[in-house]
Amino acid sequence: MAASAGAPGAPAVEEARPSERSSDSRAGQLSFCTKVCYGIGGMPNQVASSATAFYLQLFLLDVAQIPAAQVSLVLFGGKVSGAAADPVAGFFINRSSRTGSGRLMPWVLGCAPFLAVAYFLLWFLPPFSSLRGLWYTAFYCLFQALATSQQVPYAALTMRLTPCPRERDSATAYRMTMEMAGTLMGAAVHGLLVSGAHRPHPCEDAAPPGPLAVSADATRLYSIAAAVVAMMYPVCSGLLCLGVKERADSSAPASGQGLSFLAGLGLTVRHPPYLKLVISFLFISAAIQVEQSYLVLFCTHASRLHDHVQGVVLTILVSAVLSTPLWEWVLQRFGKKTSAFGICVMVPFAILLAAVPTAPVAYVVAFVSGLSIAVSLLLPWSMLPDVVDDFQLQHQHGPGLETIFYSSYVFFTKLSGAGALGISTLSLEFAGYEAGACKQAEQVVVTLKVLIGAVPTCMILTGLCILMAGPAPKVPSQDPSRRLSLQRRTSYSLA
């Protein structure tokens, strides 16, 4: 009683907190329309990534007829360009001022038309042949840099949708489902349109010397497919802007200056949970990229599955799309570290396909691979917000650098993919791959089997061992008063 009398204002504050908590909880809820539009915004990059992951290497080797060594440089240069663009994009986003539509949204919208043009020219066959390697290197580098400049603010937008971790996870699940649908669309639309460009060679029994001539029909089909995919960039970015409102960052300091980009980057890369997440998915994401890139080449040149390429690719993607909501349920029900074991399901089946390359085995492997790919894509983007929150709990007077977390994560994973794809494609050159040839040497067949079997297996197991080591990052209390107090003590230089 004496305490109450001595602090008459205290009961009023305590009584106001439940009402404030209820109001903040309602404010943190996202509508179904918002979540769908947020997911749609990520579809174009996934459509384009799916098409390039499954068909770009085949296009460069068999249609553009570039030597495998030059293809290695194209893929490596493009991936490195995209990786280098991540910290650069994070730096400029960090220094950009907030507009009427937010700080992140203008970047997503501004990159869309340039991405459409760069993607179309990436699949265009120039009339000259001597400098085609330089042409595709330039436009693949440009496309990857622009795609990164759009993807970084789009991914960081997750933290600006709502302060509620559960709603962020739900929005991430919508995003991943829509992106997986985009991945399916990319492989289906692009694959169906260009299927006529890769009919079985009429020289299966008696292969003529030298590569086959490129038909005009093949180049036309690839140009049509590129135009269809390119149009998605302005359309989906417009829907994102109409359906999603970027929240003002309530944690922006009223006075004082946040940390610079380089200082913030130094803090993030020394955060142990972030390091573990990044290093583990360096291996896992590179394994998935290698598996995707060489599956079509394996079916075309190392097995008699040429007629099943489209069916196998679609089986992978349909399985991934349909299993994404299931994995989100497993993730919330059993935890994120437990869900990670779903990634290794594809390991024995990938080895089985390399050993027994028959159609029934290929479809079973495709289905199981889709399950693993879905969780491998969903898991890091669900764990990153937890890592950011864990960082804020441990650095209550430091910056909440969500854009730097996202941009540096994409930087490291792309860099690992660049190295994996560059080295593996170069191995085809050493094995004697001949661009446009009817039949490849036995060394090439063996190399393709290793690239879709042993290489992804070793990388996935290594990544999972790293991810399982140590405790998971702490998810902060969802008490709004505690979160608001934390945010007010946190100096953001990104708001």
Solvent accessible surface area in square Angstrom, and as a share of the most:
residue,aa,sasa,rsa
1,M,201,0.90
2,A,87,0.67
3,A,84,0.65
4,S,60,0.39
5,A,83,0.64
6,G,66,0.63
7,A,47,0.37
8,P,109,0.68
9,G,44,0.42
10,A,48,0.37
11,P,61,0.38
12,A,65,0.50
13,V,80,0.46
14,E,95,0.43
15,E,131,0.59
16,A,55,0.43
17,R,102,0.37
18,P,73,0.46
19,S,77,0.49
20,E,73,0.33
21,R,100,0.36
22,S,49,0.32
23,S,53,0.34
24,D,53,0.27
25,S,61,0.39
26,R,162,0.59
27,A,64,0.50
28,G,2,0.02
29,Q,105,0.47
30,L,28,0.14
31,S,63,0.41
32,F,146,0.61
33,C,80,0.48
34,T,26,0.15
35,K,20,0.09
36,V,35,0.20
37,C,17,0.10
38,Y,0,0.00
39,G,0,0.00
40,I,29,0.15
41,G,5,0.05
42,G,2,0.02
43,M,17,0.08
44,P,1,0.01
45,N,10,0.05
46,Q,40,0.18
47,V,2,0.01
48,A,0,0.00
49,S,53,0.34
50,S,3,0.02
51,A,0,0.00
52,T,14,0.08
53,A,24,0.19
54,F,2,0.01
55,Y,8,0.03
56,L,1,0.01
57,Q,5,0.02
58,L,6,0.03
59,F,0,0.00
60,L,0,0.00
61,L,0,0.00
62,D,26,0.13
63,V,4,0.02
64,A,2,0.02
65,Q,50,0.22
66,I,4,0.02
67,P,64,0.40
68,A,1,0.01
69,A,35,0.27
70,Q,76,0.34
71,V,0,0.00
72,S,6,0.04
73,L,118,0.58
74,V,1,0.00
75,L,9,0.05
76,F,91,0.38
77,G,18,0.18
78,G,0,0.00
79,K,32,0.14
80,V,46,0.27
81,S,27,0.17
82,G,0,0.00
83,A,0,0.00
84,A,49,0.38
85,A,14,0.11
86,D,0,0.00
87,P,32,0.20
88,V,80,0.46
89,A,4,0.03
90,G,0,0.00
91,F,72,0.30
92,F,107,0.45
93,I,0,0.00
94,N,15,0.08
95,R,169,0.62
96,S,29,0.18
97,S,86,0.56
98,R,94,0.34
99,T,68,0.40
100,G,89,0.85
101,S,49,0.32
102,G,0,0.00
103,R,21,0.08
104,L,0,0.00
105,M,3,0.01
106,P,45,0.28
107,W,65,0.23
108,V,1,0.01
109,L,58,0.29
110,G,40,0.38
111,C,13,0.08
112,A,2,0.02
113,P,69,0.44
114,F,129,0.54
115,L,0,0.00
116,A,15,0.12
117,V,91,0.52
118,A,1,0.01
119,Y,0,0.00
120,F,65,0.27
121,L,46,0.23
122,L,0,0.00
123,W,1,0.00
124,F,75,0.31
125,L,31,0.15
126,P,2,0.01
127,P,127,0.80
128,F,82,0.34
129,S,82,0.53
130,S,102,0.65
131,L,102,0.51
132,R,38,0.14
133,G,11,0.11
134,L,119,0.59
135,W,56,0.20
136,Y,0,0.00
137,T,37,0.21
138,A,55,0.43
139,F,40,0.17
140,Y,6,0.02
141,C,33,0.20
142,L,84,0.42
143,F,5,0.02
144,Q,14,0.06
145,A,26,0.20
146,L,33,0.16
147,A,10,0.08
148,T,0,0.00
149,S,20,0.13
150,Q,5,0.02
151,Q,21,0.09
152,V,0,0.00
153,P,0,0.00
154,Y,2,0.01
155,A,0,0.00
156,A,0,0.00
157,L,1,0.00
158,T,2,0.01
159,M,26,0.12
160,R,7,0.03
161,L,6,0.03
162,T,2,0.01
163,P,44,0.27
164,C,29,0.18
165,P,7,0.04
166,R,147,0.54
167,E,19,0.09
168,R,3,0.01
169,D,18,0.09
170,S,24,0.16
171,A,0,0.00
172,T,1,0.01
173,A,13,0.10
174,Y,68,0.26
175,R,3,0.01
176,M,5,0.02
177,T,38,0.22
178,M,42,0.19
179,E,6,0.03
180,M,3,0.01
181,A,27,0.21
182,G,0,0.00
183,T,10,0.06
184,L,41,0.21
185,M,74,0.33
186,G,0,0.00
187,A,0,0.00
188,A,20,0.16
189,V,49,0.28
190,H,0,0.00
191,G,2,0.02
192,L,113,0.56
193,L,58,0.29
194,V,1,0.00
195,S,60,0.39
196,G,19,0.18
197,A,23,0.18
198,H,33,0.15
199,R,161,0.59
200,P,69,0.43
201,H,62,0.28
202,P,132,0.83
203,C,13,0.08
204,E,126,0.57
205,D,149,0.77
206,A,80,0.62
207,A,60,0.46
208,P,62,0.39
209,P,136,0.85
210,G,36,0.34
211,P,74,0.46
212,L,47,0.24
213,A,101,0.78
214,V,50,0.29
215,S,62,0.40
216,A,85,0.66
217,D,56,0.29
218,A,5,0.04
219,T,31,0.18
220,R,132,0.48
221,L,27,0.14
222,Y,0,0.00
223,S,25,0.16
224,I,70,0.36
225,A,0,0.00
226,A,0,0.00
227,A,42,0.33
228,V,70,0.40
229,V,2,0.01
230,A,6,0.05
231,M,122,0.54
232,M,32,0.14
233,Y,0,0.00
234,P,58,0.37
235,V,85,0.49
236,C,9,0.05
237,S,2,0.01
238,G,28,0.27
239,L,75,0.37
240,L,0,0.00
241,C,46,0.28
242,L,152,0.76
243,G,20,0.20
244,V,8,0.05
245,K,167,0.71
246,E,5,0.02
247,R,85,0.31
248,A,68,0.53
249,D,25,0.13
250,S,70,0.45
251,S,2,0.01
252,A,45,0.35
253,P,46,0.29
254,A,116,0.90
255,S,94,0.61
256,G,69,0.67
257,Q,169,0.75
258,G,14,0.14
259,L,66,0.33
260,S,67,0.44
261,F,9,0.04
262,L,132,0.66
263,A,47,0.37
264,G,0,0.00
265,L,44,0.22
266,G,20,0.19
267,L,40,0.20
268,T,0,0.00
269,V,45,0.26
270,R,160,0.58
271,H,3,0.01
272,P,91,0.57
273,P,24,0.15
274,Y,1,0.00
275,L,73,0.36
276,K,34,0.14
277,L,2,0.01
278,V,6,0.03
279,I,70,0.36
280,S,0,0.00
281,F,2,0.01
282,L,43,0.22
283,F,71,0.30
284,I,0,0.00
285,S,26,0.17
286,A,1,0.01
287,A,0,0.00
288,I,10,0.05
289,Q,36,0.16
290,V,1,0.00
291,E,7,0.03
292,Q,25,0.11
293,S,10,0.06
294,Y,0,0.00
295,L,5,0.03
296,V,2,0.01
297,L,1,0.00
298,F,0,0.00
299,C,2,0.01
300,T,30,0.18
301,H,24,0.11
302,A,11,0.09
303,S,20,0.13
304,R,229,0.84
305,L,4,0.02
306,H,50,0.22
307,D,117,0.61
308,H,61,0.27
309,V,19,0.11
310,Q,34,0.15
311,G,26,0.25
312,V,2,0.01
313,V,1,0.01
314,L,46,0.23
315,T,35,0.21
316,I,7,0.04
317,L,1,0.00
318,V,61,0.35
319,S,5,0.03
320,A,0,0.00
321,V,21,0.12
322,L,130,0.65
323,S,5,0.03
324,T,1,0.00
325,P,73,0.46
326,L,100,0.50
327,W,35,0.12
328,E,18,0.08
329,W,140,0.49
330,V,27,0.15
331,L,4,0.02
332,Q,75,0.33
333,R,149,0.54
334,F,106,0.44
335,G,29,0.28
336,K,36,0.15
337,K,49,0.21
338,T,72,0.42
339,S,2,0.01
340,A,0,0.00
341,F,108,0.45
342,G,6,0.06
343,I,0,0.00
344,C,38,0.23
345,V,58,0.34
346,M,1,0.01
347,V,16,0.09
348,P,78,0.49
349,F,60,0.25
350,A,2,0.01
351,I,84,0.43
352,L,75,0.37
353,L,2,0.01
354,A,14,0.11
355,A,74,0.58
356,V,63,0.36
357,P,38,0.24
358,T,60,0.35
359,A,26,0.20
360,P,96,0.60
361,V,27,0.16
362,A,1,0.01
363,Y,75,0.29
364,V,77,0.44
365,V,4,0.02
366,A,1,0.01
367,F,105,0.44
368,V,14,0.08
369,S,3,0.02
370,G,0,0.00
371,L,41,0.20
372,S,0,0.00
373,I,3,0.02
374,A,1,0.01
375,V,1,0.00
376,S,7,0.04
377,L,57,0.28
378,L,1,0.00
379,L,0,0.00
380,P,5,0.03
381,W,31,0.11
382,S,0,0.00
383,M,9,0.04
384,L,0,0.00
385,P,2,0.01
386,D,8,0.04
387,V,1,0.01
388,V,0,0.00
389,D,4,0.02
390,D,4,0.02
391,F,0,0.00
392,Q,9,0.04
393,L,36,0.18
394,Q,108,0.48
395,H,57,0.26
396,Q,57,0.25
397,H,157,0.70
398,G,13,0.12
399,P,1,0.00
400,G,0,0.00
401,L,0,0.00
402,E,1,0.00
403,T,0,0.00
404,I,0,0.00
405,F,0,0.00
406,Y,1,0.00
407,S,0,0.00
408,S,3,0.02
409,Y,10,0.04
410,V,10,0.06
411,F,45,0.19
412,F,60,0.25
413,T,12,0.07
414,K,38,0.16
415,L,76,0.38
416,S,27,0.17
417,G,0,0.00
418,A,0,0.00
419,G,21,0.20
420,A,19,0.15
421,L,8,0.04
422,G,6,0.06
423,I,128,0.65
424,S,8,0.05
425,T,0,0.00
426,L,66,0.33
427,S,33,0.21
428,L,0,0.00
429,E,64,0.29
430,F,163,0.68
431,A,18,0.14
432,G,44,0.42
433,Y,15,0.06
434,E,86,0.38
435,A,17,0.13
436,G,4,0.04
437,A,9,0.07
438,C,24,0.14
439,K,165,0.70
440,Q,12,0.05
441,A,47,0.37
442,E,118,0.53
443,Q,115,0.51
444,V,0,0.00
445,V,24,0.14
446,V,78,0.45
447,T,26,0.15
448,L,0,0.00
449,K,63,0.27
450,V,69,0.39
451,L,10,0.05
452,I,0,0.00
453,G,1,0.01
454,A,52,0.40
455,V,45,0.26
456,P,1,0.01
457,T,15,0.09
458,C,84,0.50
459,M,38,0.17
460,I,1,0.00
461,L,83,0.41
462,T,57,0.33
463,G,0,0.00
464,L,11,0.05
465,C,93,0.56
466,I,48,0.25
467,L,0,0.00
468,M,51,0.23
469,A,58,0.45
470,G,46,0.44
471,P,119,0.75
472,A,53,0.41
473,P,18,0.11
474,K,152,0.64
475,V,84,0.48
476,P,7,0.04
477,S,53,0.34
478,Q,95,0.42
479,D,45,0.23
480,P,23,0.14
481,S,39,0.25
482,R,115,0.42
483,R,25,0.09
484,L,46,0.23
485,S,46,0.29
486,L,9,0.05
487,Q,28,0.12
488,R,173,0.63
489,R,100,0.37
490,T,2,0.01
491,S,28,0.18
492,Y,19,0.07
493,S,28,0.18
494,L,0,0.00
495,A,32,0.25
